[in-house]
Amino acid sequence: MITLSNAVVEIDHLKILQGVSFQIFPNYFYCLVGSNGSGKTTVLKLIMQILRANSGSVDTIASKDISYLPQNLPDPPFLSVGEVITIAIKKHSKDGNAQRELLVALAQQFHLEELLDRKFSDISAGEKQRAWLAFAIAQEKEMIIMDEPLSSVDRNSREEFYRLLKELAMERRTLLVVTHDVDMALSYADKIISLQNGKVVFDGAPSEFVT
C-alpha cells in the first residue's frame, strides 16, 4: 500500500502540493486526474522517490518495484515489437522456449500477434501503447505507473487500451494512470483521485465523482 499524508512540496518558494493525502491499495486500477499544473507529475515523483516532500509523509514501495511509462516514450531504434518486449522478458527468463511462449501469450493478451515482426517505429500510436504495456507486464513488477499514455490516440484505441487496463486490474495488478481523459477514468477505473491547485478535491469511486 502507498500512503501520502499531508504531503507538501515547495519548489522555489512555490507550493506545488498543499497537504496531499490519499492511499493506493494493491490490485486496483487508479486514475489520477486534474488540469495542467494541478500537481499530478509531482505526486508521481513522490511515489517513485524522485522527490521528497518538504513536510508530511510518503510511505511508498521501492522504485525498483515500479514499472514506469512516461509520456512520449521514444521509439526504440531498429527494433521490432517482439524484440522490445523480449528485452523485458529476458530479465526474468534465460530459457529461449519459455521466452517465446511468454512473448506469444503477451501478444495474444494485448492484440499484438500480427505486429511482433514489425519495426516498433512503423506501428500506430495506439499499437505502441499496447506494446509498451506488454513490456511493462513482462517486467513483473509490483505496480505500473503511466503518465498520460494516450494523449495522441483516437477514441476507439483509448477504449481498447482502458479495457485492457481494467482486465489487468481484475488479474490483481496495481495500476496508476495519470490522465486528462475523465470519461475513460469514469468508465474503467476502480478509483479516481482528482487534484486541483495542489490539493486533493476527490478521492473515491467513479460512481461518486464530482468535478
C-alpha positions as CSV (number, residue, x, y, z in Angstrom):
1,M,0.0,0.0,0.0
2,I,1.1,3.6,-0.8
3,T,0.2,6.3,1.6
4,L,0.6,10.1,1.3
5,S,-0.2,12.0,4.5
6,N,-0.5,15.8,4.3
7,A,2.4,15.9,1.8
8,V,3.7,19.4,1.0
9,V,6.1,20.1,-1.9
10,E,7.5,23.5,-2.3
11,I,9.9,24.5,-5.1
12,D,11.5,28.0,-5.3
13,H,9.0,29.2,-2.6
14,L,6.1,28.0,-4.7
15,K,3.9,25.3,-3.1
16,I,3.3,22.7,-5.7
17,L,1.4,20.3,-3.4
18,Q,-0.5,21.6,-0.4
19,G,-1.2,18.9,2.1
20,V,-2.0,16.0,-0.2
21,S,-3.3,12.8,1.4
22,F,-4.5,9.6,-0.2
23,Q,-3.9,5.8,-0.3
24,I,-3.3,3.4,-3.1
25,F,-4.2,-0.2,-2.3
26,P,-2.8,-3.2,-4.2
27,N,-4.7,-4.8,-7.0
28,Y,-6.8,-1.7,-8.0
29,F,-6.8,0.5,-11.1
30,Y,-6.4,4.2,-10.1
31,C,-6.7,7.2,-12.4
32,L,-5.1,10.5,-11.3
33,V,-6.9,13.4,-13.0
34,G,-6.6,17.1,-12.9
35,S,-5.7,20.1,-15.1
36,N,-2.2,21.0,-16.1
37,G,-0.3,22.4,-13.2
38,S,-2.5,20.7,-10.6
39,G,0.4,18.6,-9.2
40,K,-0.1,15.2,-10.9
41,T,3.5,14.8,-12.0
42,T,4.8,15.9,-8.7
43,V,2.7,13.2,-7.0
44,L,4.3,10.6,-9.3
45,K,7.7,11.8,-8.4
46,L,6.9,11.4,-4.7
47,I,5.7,7.9,-5.2
48,M,8.8,7.0,-7.2
49,Q,11.1,8.7,-4.7
50,I,12.4,11.1,-7.3
51,L,11.3,14.0,-5.0
52,R,11.0,14.3,-1.2
53,A,8.1,16.1,0.5
54,N,9.0,19.2,2.4
55,S,6.6,18.1,5.1
56,G,4.1,15.4,5.7
57,S,4.9,11.8,4.9
58,V,5.1,9.5,1.9
59,D,5.1,5.7,2.5
60,T,5.7,4.1,-0.8
61,I,7.2,1.0,-2.4
62,A,10.8,0.6,-3.7
63,S,11.3,2.3,-7.0
64,K,12.7,-1.0,-8.4
65,D,9.3,-2.5,-7.9
66,I,7.6,0.1,-10.1
67,S,7.3,-0.1,-13.9
68,Y,7.0,3.5,-15.1
69,L,5.9,4.5,-18.6
70,P,6.4,8.3,-19.1
71,Q,4.8,10.5,-21.7
72,N,6.1,10.4,-25.3
73,L,8.4,7.4,-25.0
74,P,10.8,7.4,-27.9
75,D,10.7,4.6,-30.3
76,P,13.5,2.0,-29.8
77,P,15.6,2.4,-32.9
78,F,15.8,-0.6,-35.3
79,L,14.0,-3.0,-33.0
80,S,10.8,-4.9,-33.8
81,V,7.8,-5.0,-31.4
82,G,8.7,-8.6,-30.4
83,E,12.3,-7.6,-29.7
84,V,11.3,-4.7,-27.5
85,I,9.0,-6.9,-25.3
86,T,11.6,-9.7,-25.2
87,I,14.1,-7.3,-23.6
88,A,11.8,-7.2,-20.5
89,I,11.2,-10.9,-20.6
90,K,14.9,-11.8,-20.6
91,K,15.3,-10.1,-17.2
92,H,13.4,-13.0,-15.7
93,S,13.9,-15.9,-18.0
94,K,17.0,-17.3,-19.6
95,D,15.2,-20.2,-21.3
96,G,14.6,-19.5,-25.0
97,N,11.5,-21.6,-25.3
98,A,10.0,-20.0,-22.2
99,Q,10.8,-16.6,-23.5
100,R,9.0,-17.3,-26.8
101,E,6.0,-18.8,-25.0
102,L,5.6,-15.7,-22.8
103,L,6.0,-13.4,-25.8
104,V,3.2,-15.2,-27.7
105,A,1.0,-15.1,-24.6
106,L,1.5,-11.4,-24.2
107,A,1.0,-10.8,-27.9
108,Q,-2.4,-12.5,-27.6
109,Q,-3.4,-10.7,-24.5
110,F,-2.6,-7.2,-25.9
111,H,-3.6,-7.9,-29.5
112,L,-0.2,-7.7,-31.0
113,E,0.0,-11.1,-32.8
114,E,0.3,-9.5,-36.3
115,L,2.8,-6.9,-35.1
116,L,5.7,-8.8,-33.5
117,D,7.9,-8.7,-36.6
118,R,7.1,-5.1,-37.4
119,K,9.5,-2.3,-36.6
120,F,8.3,-0.5,-33.5
121,S,8.6,2.8,-35.2
122,D,6.2,1.7,-38.0
123,I,3.2,0.9,-35.9
124,S,0.4,3.3,-34.8
125,A,0.3,5.3,-31.6
126,G,-2.3,3.0,-30.1
127,E,-0.4,-0.1,-31.0
128,K,2.7,1.4,-29.4
129,Q,0.9,1.9,-26.2
130,R,-0.3,-1.7,-26.1
131,A,3.3,-2.9,-26.9
132,W,4.7,-0.7,-24.0
133,L,2.0,-2.1,-21.7
134,A,3.1,-5.7,-22.6
135,F,6.7,-4.6,-22.0
136,A,5.7,-3.3,-18.5
137,I,3.8,-6.5,-17.7
138,A,6.8,-8.6,-18.8
139,Q,8.9,-6.8,-16.2
140,E,6.9,-8.5,-13.5
141,K,6.9,-5.6,-11.0
142,E,4.5,-4.8,-8.2
143,M,3.0,-1.7,-9.8
144,I,2.6,0.0,-13.2
145,I,2.5,3.8,-13.4
146,M,1.7,5.5,-16.7
147,D,1.8,9.3,-17.3
148,E,-0.7,10.4,-20.0
149,P,-0.2,7.3,-22.1
150,L,-2.9,8.2,-24.7
151,S,-2.5,11.9,-25.5
152,S,-2.4,11.3,-29.2
153,V,-4.6,8.3,-29.7
154,D,-8.1,8.2,-31.2
155,R,-11.2,7.3,-29.0
156,N,-11.5,3.7,-30.3
157,S,-7.9,2.9,-29.4
158,R,-8.3,4.6,-26.0
159,E,-11.4,2.4,-25.3
160,E,-9.4,-0.7,-26.2
161,F,-6.5,0.3,-24.0
162,Y,-8.6,1.1,-21.0
163,R,-10.4,-2.2,-21.4
164,L,-7.0,-3.9,-21.2
165,L,-6.2,-2.0,-18.1
166,K,-9.4,-3.0,-16.5
167,E,-8.7,-6.6,-17.3
168,L,-5.2,-6.3,-15.8
169,A,-6.7,-4.9,-12.5
170,M,-9.0,-7.9,-12.4
171,E,-5.9,-10.1,-12.6
172,R,-4.8,-8.5,-9.3
173,R,-2.4,-5.9,-10.6
174,T,-1.9,-2.4,-9.3
175,L,-2.2,0.4,-11.8
176,L,-1.9,4.2,-11.6
177,V,-2.6,6.2,-14.7
178,V,-2.3,10.0,-15.0
179,T,-4.9,11.2,-17.5
180,H,-6.9,14.1,-18.7
181,D,-9.5,11.7,-20.1
182,V,-12.1,11.9,-17.3
183,D,-14.6,10.0,-19.4
184,M,-12.4,6.9,-19.7
185,A,-11.5,7.2,-16.0
186,L,-15.2,7.2,-15.1
187,S,-15.9,4.2,-17.3
188,Y,-13.0,1.9,-16.4
189,A,-11.1,3.0,-13.2
190,D,-11.7,1.4,-9.8
191,K,-10.8,4.6,-8.0
192,I,-10.3,8.2,-9.1
193,I,-8.1,10.8,-7.4
194,S,-8.6,14.3,-8.6
195,L,-6.1,17.2,-7.9
196,Q,-6.7,20.9,-8.2
197,N,-4.2,23.6,-7.4
198,G,-2.0,21.1,-5.5
199,K,-4.9,19.7,-3.4
200,V,-6.9,16.5,-3.5
201,V,-10.5,17.5,-4.3
202,F,-11.8,14.0,-4.8
203,D,-10.8,10.5,-3.8
204,G,-13.2,7.7,-4.3
205,A,-15.3,5.5,-6.6
206,P,-16.1,6.8,-10.2
207,S,-19.8,6.5,-9.4
208,E,-19.3,9.2,-6.7
209,F,-17.1,11.5,-8.8
210,V,-17.9,15.2,-8.8
211,T,-16.0,17.9,-10.6
